[in-house]
Amino acid sequence: MIAERLTAFVQALRANGLRVGPSETVDAAAVVEVLGLAHRERLREGLAAALLRGEQQRAVFDATFDLYFPLRVGALETPSTEVAELRDRLAAALTANDQAAMALLAAEAVQALGRYGNSPASDGYSASQTLDRLRPQILLARVLAALRADRDSAPDFTERLEADEIRRRIQAFRGMVGTDARRRIAELRGTDRIARRAVAPTVDQIDFLYAGRDQLTELRRAVRPLSRKLATRLAARRRRASHGEIDLRRTLRRSLSTGGVPLRPAYRHRRPQRPELVLLCDISGSVAGFADFTMLLVQALRAEFSRVRVFGFVNRMAEVTELISPALGSSAQRILTEAQVMGLHTNSDYGTALGEFADRWLDAVGPRTSVLILGDARTNRRDPNLPALRLIAARARRVFWLNPEPPSLWDSGDSAATPYASVVPMHPCRNARQLGALIERLLPV
């Protein structure tokens, strides 16, 4: 039973993007055998030490752990149903920073306030509904007043810190409500199903098109580690490529001195050469987050290329290499305000932008240049201008189109994905993990 639960837990971690191998799974089984199930938090830390490879994986691990090793099972026998009473008890627990009482109150609140639906097919529990009815945020002033009433000294600067601390405790309680709501839904719908659908993915699997402000902030923190990892892999590829291929003619010539036995193979060494890179980025609203992150990543990898030039467009093309900011979210905004990327309207127009690039900056593309085009290929039903793209592809060493939309949406509505894909290879690129893999695989060394 425990072995099956641990195996399902590991599979859920893998499904949510964590790379857990057989050796880590064996270590986790040893952790369970040694620590047992009596002390849940100790087991959590032991499994985290055995299974995780970085702190950024901790949020996914904790949410999955709470589903497969829940704090409690089933409904409480005598939950409170009065909102006023729940608030009074929650205020006391927040004042005392009593984590156990807060967890119990979260379970009671979900059971009393979070239930929705009237049919077996739609019944479930909602954390947002629970928090909307309970409104723990209104307890901030009350908890602060209780803390200050117990203190005889005059007010000082630490009161500001107390307010931040109470906000942190309220935020922790909100997280407990979310955890208990997922636990109750998992009991109704199945743990494996909820683990796949309700656990937030790791930062490298956040969808570019649907990332919120907080997730974009997490992506910004992921740029540097991802760029270092990619730089290491690109350097390794470059070293392997520098070894060269066997030169058959020179090897046979050398073998004459050993009676025709090729004891010392001769290699055809390649001259180390860093590629040039040109980015053509659609920075219109729908795909701005994808373009912004990619521009930031490419800037972090600048040392891996002999030259990097970045061009942005909505319906007009402009060079924006000098406008790339190290802060995620600011580059696209700066480009929109300081560069001439829009004409008489604000809708994206790939055909006009590609044509303008072919007319004004075609000399930026040469036989050593790799071109990455970033965008969803939605032309707003205007001419896609395929001849301009063919002209760029004819001069470049390689051209790749990275599309943040899933392939199932290509060619829907005003998308011209298939016509463009008939000229240059188009790849779906929806998150940072896919982007890193594509850059590592597609770019020449």
Disulfide bonds with the S-S distance in Angstrom:
none
